[in-house]
């Protein structure tokens, strides 16, 4: 047995086969065919050789995509645009999505090499996959990330990343212990106009911070429910049990399969506070330098849910009162100035002096390409991406705690040192939920 040099950490073996007796006629026939093959023109794409500025295959980050519905397909497209990444595998519980994703990937690379999987654990077992995109329903995000980290994969995970406070803390600890690169899909951190607004707040350009405003896109806290049972498809067509994963079992219904709203908070559905909050509150956390989370959360008064940090800064979630700057708006107010920004790419300032000659290349419509690029750069350098697990953990805890105050319709007080609500058994019971077997980590 002889061995070839290791390639991307994998050792390939080449076996010697016993010689076979070949008569003269057979030898000439084989020699002729070999000569013909050698003289025939071989067309090899320049990208496969690393020519024309392309990254050689041996230097590319290989990516597997887990969950390839609408959002997952968009994210997959962002990875396919990257010159130093190569998608090699896709996974989804729905056969139609697996097939569509394979067609997309193979069309991009002009081959048929993309592998498909129904069970994400089989994809994670692929040693040639360096990193994964997790864009499943939110019931899976944290659990799948846990499995991926322990399989040695770096992770780009869509939001909401967690279902509750306990999962948030577990996610942060898992990434610390495994030293994996984790990027939450809150892509606005990688957009220049949002980054500039947060920088103004962090650097004191607005004076001492007083109030941070975030848009929740709806303030409702609902409980998970069941819809009427429908005939369950064949497992290869739709794996309903695997789709539910760690979430509580319920009968198959196509509306649940395509909507997944029941999963966003497990027993307590997150609604807009968790969905948009995972973006907007995340930006407010960034404006606070990701230092901590609010400690006091009050239910809405006149349409505004107010939380307060230990230093007195207030975080206000409100649906109305925004300038026409597009979706996902945030506003930061200090003692001497304010700034407001949204997905349109436009910004409003209390004074033009806040620009101070800065030229912001605003990017409208919140593309994820820049965030994916930041993730891949960090995979190469082993550095922390813009929305690392610690930052994602704090932003999600703030959203979950606000949602608990909303659900209980009363004030709750959270102690970041103990990660518990102070003297509040009812609120503490909503910090976590049981995971369905065998998905308990």
Buried (B, 14 or more C-beta within 10 A) or exposed (E): EEEEEEEEEEEEEEEEEEEEEEEEEEEEEEEEEEEEEEEEEEEEEEBEEBEEEBBEBEEBBBBBBBBBBEBBBBBBBBBBEBEBBBBBBBBBBBBEBBEBBBEBBBEBBEEEEBBBBBEBBEBBEBEBBBBBBBBBBBBBBBBBBBBBBBBBBBBBBBBBBBBBBBBBBBBBEBBEEBEBBBBBBBBBBBBBBBBBBBBBBBEEBBBEBBBBBBBBBEBEBBEBEEBEEEEBBEEEEBBBEBBBBBBBEBEBBEEBBEEBBBBBBBBBBBBBBBBBBBBBBBBBBBBBEBEBBBBBBBBBEEEBBBBBBEEEBBBBBBBEEBBEBBBBBBBBBBEEBBBBBBBBBBBBBBEEEBBEEEEBEBBEEBBBBBBBBBBBEBBEEEEBBBBBBBBBBBBBBBBBBBBBBBBBEBBBBBEBEEBBBEEBEEBBEBBBBEBBEEBEE
